[in-house]
Amino acid sequence: MSSNDETKVILNRIASVGVLRPTTNVSIVLKYLGFEGIDESLLNDLVNRGFLKRSFIDKLLACPRCGSLSIITKYSCPRCGSINLEKTRIIQHVECGYTDSVIKFLRPDNTLICPKCGREVNERNMKVYIQFFECLSCGFKTSQPNIVHICGNCGNIFKPIDATLKPVYIYELSDKGKELIGK
């Protein structure tokens, strides 16, 4: 298939759906290999009855609505709530003194051009000050964006304070459990 034919195929497929939208597929499932059919409540019952010992090893974020562990974390602007943030830094063009975020200097060909004097900026004629996030929707600059979580299962959007923290344990036979099975 020629490059032109391949282009037409892609364009026709996009035309047939109207808009090509990406999806994010995050699937996190907590499982104990070889024990997939055993419910965790049964393991906890065996702990309560003294047959198993459990030890904490981790905490996972879970959706407060549906309990899913399939969580996507994003940063958002503290001012307007947009997720259209760019990690950037403040630079100064030493030759003319202009100081702003690198986004203001960046051109489509990835060169840095000073907005004030029009000259090229490079490692030799610039100072780098701080890194931060800049909102491309409202222009707000911050070193601490808001954190939002999105459930990959039900779509719930929630703040860290609203997340459910699910403890993860390892299980092993207790002396009572070993005695019961003759080990």
Secondary structure, DSSP 8 states (H G I E B T S, - for coil): --HHHHHHHHHHHHHHHSS-------------TT-TTS-HHHHHHHHHTTSEEEEEEEEEEE-TTT----EEEEEE-TTT----EEEEEEEEETTT--EEEHHHHB-TTS-EE-TTT--EE-GGGEEEEEEEEEETTT--EESS-EEEEEETTT--EE-GGG-EEEEEEEEEE-HHHHHHHT-
